[in-house]
């Protein structure tokens, strides 16, 4: 089941990159998703995948709220923080974690450290105004 989710994630990324749903592109995308090297690390548990997919669904309204907040109440303060990554994540789950952080307008992952940390750039409102 987990391998099918990894292949589906690769296929979705292929369609996002090509923006083409022709039969030939679908066949090429499936071939690419199957031929890319597979991770030798421990696969993520199904509940980890479901939790991350739920977080993606929840992040969509949050992203809209943050976008409107940035338009109407600009943020002038920036900071770079280190966020701890969840332990024992497969590369697909690490990708989805980075996607979740970067999806919202106020944050972007600048670097993933192999020791299990994300370097995150964040904007926020000035305090004490």
PENORCOR-V606262 format. One record per run of one state. SS is the DSSP state (H for helix, E for strand, C for the rest). FROM is the first residue (numbers start at 1). LEN is the number of residues. If there is no record, write none. Layout:
ss->{SS:SS}
from->{FROM:FROM}
len->{LEN:LEN}
This chain:
ss->{C:H:C:H:C:H:C:E:C:H:C:E:C:E:C}
from->{1:2:19:23:36:46:73:77:85:91:104:107:114:117:125}
len->{1:17:4:13:10:27:4:8:6:13:3:7:3:8:5}
